[in-house]
Amino acid sequence: MITDNDIKFMRIALEEAKKSFEKDEVPVGAIVVCNNEIIGRGHNLTQTLNDVTAHAEMQSITAASNYIGGKYLNQCTLYVTLEPCVMCAGAMFWAQLGRLVYGASDTERGFTTVKHALLHPVTTNDKGVLEEECSKLIKKFFQKKRYIDNL
């Protein structure tokens, strides 16, 4: 069930995504929340770090794990602007994430294109939170890329 808090936290994840956009990275942002407190933030840094694993989700999971001093996030919610890929879903599985909330679906590379069982059995998930805003930022990024490539 989507709550007002979900919308509030997804807006913060969108601010993280805008940081990626400004760095010419695919604009995806993520935050990890525990007991209504943000304990991890991240945005895509794959180009900046030259690291295919530097997705927003991975950055925020690492930050949250460092914050709590443990690897399990079963009492936490991860908010991310784009449906996680298989790699990130695997990281959420191993972290035993309590809940996943995402904005835009990724019909080409999202984890649901493979199967939902990629998430840990304890993980609940909700999708479509601020979907239009999340999608718009990603579409704007790729339209800009196509325009530059066609010059």
C-alpha positions in Angstrom: 0.0 0.0 0.0 1.4 3.4 -1.1 1.5 6.0 1.6 2.3 9.8 1.8 5.7 8.8 3.3 6.4 6.7 0.2 5.7 9.8 -2.0 7.9 12.0 0.2 10.8 9.5 0.1 10.5 8.9 -3.6 10.8 12.7 -4.1 14.1 12.5 -2.2 15.2 9.6 -4.4 14.4 11.7 -7.5 16.7 14.4 -6.1 19.4 11.8 -6.1 18.6 10.9 -9.7 19.0 14.5 -10.7 22.5 14.4 -9.3 23.2 11.6 -11.8 21.6 13.6 -14.6 23.9 16.5 -13.9 26.9 14.2 -14.1 25.7 12.8 -17.5 24.9 9.5 -15.8 21.7 7.5 -16.4 19.5 9.4 -13.9 18.6 6.8 -11.2 18.5 7.7 -7.6 17.9 5.6 -4.5 17.6 5.9 -0.7 17.3 3.4 2.1 15.0 4.3 4.9 14.7 2.7 8.3 12.3 3.9 11.0 11.5 7.0 8.8 15.2 8.0 8.8 17.3 8.0 5.6 20.3 5.8 6.3 21.7 5.5 2.8 21.7 7.5 -0.4 23.0 6.8 -3.9 22.8 7.7 -7.5 24.2 6.1 -10.6 28.0 6.5 -10.8 28.9 3.9 -13.4 30.5 6.3 -15.8 32.2 8.5 -13.2 33.7 5.5 -11.4 34.1 3.4 -14.5 32.4 0.6 -12.6 29.4 -1.4 -13.9 28.3 -2.2 -10.4 28.0 1.5 -9.3 24.2 1.6 -9.6 22.2 3.8 -7.3 20.8 0.9 -5.5 24.3 -0.6 -4.8 25.5 2.8 -3.6 22.6 3.2 -1.2 22.7 -0.4 0.1 26.4 0.0 0.9 25.9 3.3 2.6 23.0 1.9 4.7 25.0 -1.2 5.7 27.9 1.0 6.7 25.5 3.2 8.7 23.9 0.3 10.7 27.2 -1.7 10.9 25.6 -4.8 9.5 24.7 -6.4 6.2 21.0 -7.1 6.7 18.4 -4.5 5.9 15.3 -6.5 6.7 13.8 -3.6 8.6 14.5 -1.1 5.8 12.8 0.2 2.7 14.7 1.0 -0.5 13.2 3.7 -2.7 14.5 3.8 -6.2 13.4 5.8 -9.2 13.7 2.9 -11.7 12.9 -0.8 -11.4 16.1 -2.5 -10.2 18.1 -4.7 -12.6 18.9 -8.3 -11.8 22.2 -7.4 -10.2 20.6 -5.0 -7.8 17.8 -7.3 -7.0 20.4 -9.9 -6.1 22.1 -7.5 -3.7 18.7 -6.8 -2.2 18.2 -10.5 -1.8 21.4 -10.9 0.1 20.7 -7.9 2.2 17.3 -9.4 3.0 15.7 -6.0 2.3 12.4 -5.6 4.0 10.7 -3.6 1.3 11.3 -2.2 -2.2 9.5 0.8 -3.6 10.2 1.9 -7.2 9.0 4.5 -9.6 9.3 3.6 -13.3 9.2 0.1 -14.6 12.1 -1.1 -16.7 10.6 -3.3 -19.3 13.9 -4.1 -20.9 16.4 -4.7 -18.0 14.3 -4.7 -14.8 14.3 -7.7 -12.5 10.7 -8.5 -13.2 11.6 -9.4 -16.8 13.3 -12.4 -15.4 11.2 -13.4 -12.4 9.9 -12.0 -9.2 11.6 -14.7 -7.1 14.9 -12.7 -7.4 13.9 -10.8 -4.3 14.2 -12.3 -0.8 11.0 -14.0 0.4 10.7 -11.4 3.2 10.9 -8.5 0.7 7.6 -6.8 -0.2 7.5 -4.4 -3.1 5.4 -1.6 -4.5 5.8 0.0 -7.9 4.6 3.0 -9.7 5.3 5.6 -7.0 5.8 9.0 -8.9 6.1 6.8 -12.0 5.5 9.7 -14.4 8.1 12.0 -12.8 10.7 9.1 -12.7 10.0 8.2 -16.3 10.2 11.7 -17.5 13.7 12.3 -16.1 15.0 9.1 -17.7 13.3 9.9 -21.1 14.8 13.4 -21.0 18.3 12.0 -20.4 18.1 9.6 -23.4 16.5 12.2 -25.7 19.4 14.5 -24.9 21.8 11.6 -25.6 20.2 10.8 -28.9 20.2 14.5 -29.9 23.9 14.9 -29.1 24.7 11.6 -31.0 22.9 12.9 -34.1 24.9 16.2 -34.3 
